[in-house]
Amino acid sequence: MRDAEIIESELMEISGMADEGVKLERIIAWCASHPDEVPFALHQMMGWRAKHVAQSGHS
């Protein structure tokens, strides 16, 4: 597996895309290119979502 910061950087770049169709294509391509990193990526994204929900709840 590659460095966690590189993976996170790639995922953040993809998540920042405005076009949902392009975003989906990039996610599929990323998963196909790095299948061994998909579990790590899912774990990271779930953590981002939990953090976002927690911050939204405190407003």
C-alpha positions as CSV (number, residue, x, y, z in Angstrom):
1,M,0.0,0.0,0.0
2,R,1.2,3.5,-0.8
3,D,1.6,6.3,1.8
4,A,-1.6,7.2,3.5
5,E,-1.1,10.9,2.8
6,I,-0.8,10.2,-1.0
7,I,-4.0,8.2,-0.9
8,E,-5.8,10.9,1.1
9,S,-4.6,13.6,-1.3
10,E,-6.0,11.7,-4.3
11,L,-9.3,11.0,-2.6
12,M,-9.7,14.7,-1.6
13,E,-9.0,15.7,-5.2
14,I,-11.7,13.4,-6.5
15,S,-14.2,14.4,-3.8
16,G,-13.7,18.1,-4.7
17,M,-14.9,17.6,-8.3
18,A,-18.1,19.4,-9.1
19,D,-19.4,17.2,-11.9
20,E,-20.9,14.0,-10.3
21,G,-20.5,12.0,-13.4
22,V,-16.8,12.7,-13.7
23,K,-16.4,12.1,-10.0
24,L,-18.0,8.7,-10.3
25,E,-15.7,7.8,-13.3
26,R,-12.7,8.9,-11.3
27,I,-13.7,6.9,-8.3
28,I,-14.2,3.7,-10.4
29,A,-10.9,4.3,-12.2
30,W,-9.1,4.8,-8.9
31,C,-10.6,1.7,-7.3
32,A,-9.7,-0.4,-10.4
33,S,-6.1,1.0,-10.3
34,H,-5.6,0.5,-6.5
35,P,-7.8,-2.4,-5.4
36,D,-5.7,-3.2,-2.4
37,E,-6.2,0.4,-1.1
38,V,-10.1,0.4,-1.4
39,P,-10.7,-0.8,2.2
40,F,-8.3,1.9,3.6
41,A,-10.1,4.6,1.4
42,L,-13.5,3.5,2.6
43,H,-12.3,3.7,6.2
44,Q,-10.9,7.2,5.6
45,M,-14.0,8.5,3.9
46,M,-16.3,7.1,6.6
47,G,-14.1,9.0,9.1
48,W,-14.5,12.2,7.1
49,R,-18.3,11.8,7.0
50,A,-18.5,11.1,10.8
51,K,-16.4,14.2,11.5
52,H,-18.5,16.3,9.2
53,V,-21.8,15.1,10.8
54,A,-20.3,15.7,14.3
55,Q,-19.3,19.3,13.3
56,S,-22.7,20.0,11.7
57,G,-24.5,18.8,14.9
58,H,-22.7,21.3,17.1
59,S,-23.8,24.3,15.1
